[in-house]
Amino acid sequence: MKRRIFDEEHEMFRDSVRSFMQNEIRPHSERWEREGIVDREAFLKAGEMGFLLMWADEKYGGAGVEDFRYEQVLIEENAWHGDAGFFITLHSRLVGPYIGELGTEEQKQRWLPKCITGEYILAVAMSEPGAGSDVAGIRTRAEDRGDHYLLNGSKTYISNGINADLVVVAARTDPENPYGLSLLVVERGMEGFERGRNLDKMGLKSQDTAELFFNNVKVPKENLLGEFNRGFYHLMHFLAEERLLGSIGYLAASDAAFSLTMDYVTERKAFGKRIADFQNTRFKMADMRTEIDVGQAFIDQCVIEHNLGTLTPENAAKAKLYTSELECRVMDECVQLHGGAGYMTEYPICRMFLNARVSRIYAGSSEIMREIIARSVGLDPRRKDSDKRAGRRASAA
Ligand SMILES: Cc1cc2nc3c(=O)[nH]c(=O)nc-3n(C[C@H](O)[C@H](O)[C@H](O)COP(=O)(O)OP(=O)(O)OC[C@H]3O[C@@H](n4cnc5c(N)ncnc54)[C@H](O)[C@@H]3O)c2cc1C
């Protein structure tokens, strides 16, 4: 599909990102998958290219890029030519803004420059063995001890968990209030901060998704990010952008899988003709092309809205729900069209299928997205019937 929302400068930027991904990332992909982790050097090299935290102010070493389309280009090129487990966007655009938007001037000066060069790698730790979708169920506890918070608890499924130098940790600071959380920055080397297993996953093999443990970690007061006891609301504030970031990647991965499959079905023959010549194949390809293009129009619109500051949480939820479900359908069809080859890990489509499965689970599962969307159309079980009717009228208006 002809992309309407990019101009010449974005395309020039795309060329440089593509060659970076092709030369510096993709060649290491198989080794990283075997080792279960991306080299730290990948972040340093991305930093040299100016690809990390591009939004950050020049005084910290950033490029001051406010146009979200550049981040969209980065995500798309990583999906097409980089490595699905290279979580450059989680570092730059998901966790970085916690420091950029919530941090004090002193914190920004202390942390941002090294995040921009790639010397520091970032992670965010909300999920726990007993709390994933239900953020208000977080048990990790931080007690006020005068000049520091005493942090105790554990986190799991944390992306960049082994590589991370700074981890934004959501901890309970008000035991009486389910939403009484605060965000603390835990730094590599703090006493009592330990990493557990680098978890063995179905896909995203090169991504270091890990357990983290905090045993009486003394986190200095200067490492409180944002307002004390307002952590829950800070986390919610960043979720719309997080979901849009994900959606861009899920759709780009679907598009890349479509392209791979086009190559395969036009090459491979059965019963004396190309797989592409069976009506079933042509119709499946037509359906996928349609859904990807229609999805792309919505995502591009969300990007424009995000640039204007008007992207709503419900539209971000729709974007995430649609693209993650589509990605899984597309990967499944593409594996099917590859036949037995699609089941072999040496074929990229097999790994893409396995990578895709988590898209419907993390960053808010499909069920949670449906909850958000249902509430936005007035279907909120916590409200009275009369309120529901009013909501329906409002959403129809
Ligand atoms: C590869 C990977 C990377 C991750 N990276 C990070 C990270 O960097 N940082 C971080 O903090 N977390 C991370 N996570 C955790 C992720 O965000 C959670 O796994 C996700 O939010 C789901 O939580 P859960 O696993 O506890 O599932 P649960 O919340 O236990 O959900 C189990 C099932 O119940 C459904 N369910 C739950 N609540 C409802 C409801 N109200 N209505 C209907 N259905 C519901 C869910 O949709 C799901 O199908 C990662 C997870 C994975 C797998």
The ligand as an SDF file (V2000), in Angstrom:
LIG
                    3D

 53 58  0  0  0  0  0  0  0  0999 V2000
    7.5940  -12.0090   26.7380 C   0  0  0  0  0  0  0  0  0  0  0  0
    6.9740  -11.1730   27.8180 C   0  0  0  0  0  0  0  0  0  0  0  0
    7.5360   -9.9330   28.1110 C   0  0  0  0  0  0  0  0  0  0  0  0
    6.9870   -9.1420   29.1360 C   0  0  0  0  0  0  0  0  0  0  0  0
    7.5950   -7.9650   29.4690 N   0  0  0  0  0  0  0  0  0  0  0  0
    7.1650   -7.2910   30.5670 C   0  0  0  0  0  0  0  0  0  0  0  0
    7.8750   -6.1490   31.0660 C   0  0  0  0  0  0  0  0  0  0  0  0
    8.8800   -5.7260   30.4830 O   0  0  0  0  0  0  0  0  0  0  0  0
    7.4330   -5.5530   32.1950 N   0  0  0  0  0  0  0  0  0  0  0  0
    6.3370   -5.9720   32.8600 C   0  0  0  0  0  0  0  0  0  0  0  0
    5.9900   -5.3930   33.8740 O   0  0  0  0  0  0  0  0  0  0  0  0
    5.6260   -7.0550   32.4200 N   0  0  0  0  0  0  0  0  0  0  0  0
    6.0180   -7.7220   31.3010 C   0  0  0  0  0  0  0  0  0  0  0  0
    5.3330   -8.8220   30.8700 N   0  0  0  0  0  0  0  0  0  0  0  0
    4.1600   -9.2710   31.5980 C   0  0  0  0  0  0  0  0  0  0  0  0
    2.8630   -9.0590   30.8460 C   0  0  0  0  0  0  0  0  0  0  0  0
    2.5470   -7.6860   30.8030 O   0  0  0  0  0  0  0  0  0  0  0  0
    1.7980   -9.9180   31.5290 C   0  0  0  0  0  0  0  0  0  0  0  0
    2.1210  -11.2800   31.2620 O   0  0  0  0  0  0  0  0  0  0  0  0
    0.4050   -9.5980   31.0290 C   0  0  0  0  0  0  0  0  0  0  0  0
   -0.0110   -8.3280   31.4750 O   0  0  0  0  0  0  0  0  0  0  0  0
   -0.6170  -10.6360   31.5110 C   0  0  0  0  0  0  0  0  0  0  0  0
   -0.5220  -10.8180   32.8920 O   0  0  0  0  0  0  0  0  0  0  0  0
   -0.4000  -12.2890   33.5300 P   0  0  0  0  0  0  0  0  0  0  0  0
    0.6570  -13.0000   32.8020 O   0  0  0  0  0  0  0  0  0  0  0  0
   -0.3050  -12.1700   34.9880 O   0  0  0  0  0  0  0  0  0  0  0  0
   -1.7690  -12.9630   33.1400 O   0  0  0  0  0  0  0  0  0  0  0  0
   -3.1200  -12.8780   33.9910 P   0  0  0  0  0  0  0  0  0  0  0  0
   -3.3760  -11.4550   34.3430 O   0  0  0  0  0  0  0  0  0  0  0  0
   -3.0600  -13.8630   35.0810 O   0  0  0  0  0  0  0  0  0  0  0  0
   -4.1790  -13.3310   32.9100 O   0  0  0  0  0  0  0  0  0  0  0  0
   -4.4560  -14.7040   32.5810 C   0  0  0  0  0  0  0  0  0  0  0  0
   -5.6370  -14.7100   31.5970 C   0  0  0  0  0  0  0  0  0  0  0  0
   -6.7690  -14.1160   32.2180 O   0  0  0  0  0  0  0  0  0  0  0  0
   -7.2460  -13.0460   31.4200 C   0  0  0  0  0  0  0  0  0  0  0  0
   -7.7710  -11.9730   32.2620 N   0  0  0  0  0  0  0  0  0  0  0  0
   -7.1390  -11.3190   33.2790 C   0  0  0  0  0  0  0  0  0  0  0  0
   -7.9240  -10.3310   33.7640 N   0  0  0  0  0  0  0  0  0  0  0  0
   -9.0660  -10.3830   33.0320 C   0  0  0  0  0  0  0  0  0  0  0  0
  -10.2770   -9.6040   33.0400 C   0  0  0  0  0  0  0  0  0  0  0  0
  -10.4460   -8.5960   33.8780 N   0  0  0  0  0  0  0  0  0  0  0  0
  -11.2270   -9.9380   32.1370 N   0  0  0  0  0  0  0  0  0  0  0  0
  -11.0630  -10.9550   31.2690 C   0  0  0  0  0  0  0  0  0  0  0  0
   -9.9560  -11.7130   31.2170 N   0  0  0  0  0  0  0  0  0  0  0  0
   -8.9710  -11.4190   32.0790 C   0  0  0  0  0  0  0  0  0  0  0  0
   -6.0350  -12.5800   30.6300 C   0  0  0  0  0  0  0  0  0  0  0  0
   -6.4070  -11.8740   29.4590 O   0  0  0  0  0  0  0  0  0  0  0  0
   -5.3480  -13.8920   30.3310 C   0  0  0  0  0  0  0  0  0  0  0  0
   -5.9610  -14.4810   29.2190 O   0  0  0  0  0  0  0  0  0  0  0  0
    5.8400   -9.5970   29.8200 C   0  0  0  0  0  0  0  0  0  0  0  0
    5.2660  -10.8140   29.4750 C   0  0  0  0  0  0  0  0  0  0  0  0
    5.8160  -11.6030   28.5030 C   0  0  0  0  0  0  0  0  0  0  0  0
    5.1740  -12.9360   28.2010 C   0  0  0  0  0  0  0  0  0  0  0  0
  1  2  1  0
  2  3  1  0
  2 52  2  0
  3  4  2  0
  4  5  1  0
  4 50  1  0
  5  6  2  0
  6  7  1  0
  6 13  1  0
  7  8  2  0
  7  9  1  0
  9 10  1  0
 10 11  2  0
 10 12  1  0
 12 13  2  0
 13 14  1  0
 14 15  1  0
 14 50  1  0
 15 16  1  0
 16 17  1  0
 16 18  1  0
 18 19  1  0
 18 20  1  0
 20 21  1  0
 20 22  1  0
 22 23  1  0
 23 24  1  0
 24 25  2  0
 24 26  1  0
 24 27  1  0
 27 28  1  0
 28 29  2  0
 28 30  1  0
 28 31  1  0
 31 32  1  0
 32 33  1  0
 33 34  1  0
 33 48  1  0
 34 35  1  0
 35 36  1  0
 35 46  1  0
 36 37  1  0
 36 45  1  0
 37 38  2  0
 38 39  1  0
 39 40  1  0
 39 45  2  0
 40 41  1  0
 40 42  2  0
 42 43  1  0
 43 44  2  0
 44 45  1  0
 46 47  1  0
 46 48  1  0
 48 49  1  0
 50 51  2  0
 51 52  1  0
 52 53  1  0
M  END
$$$$
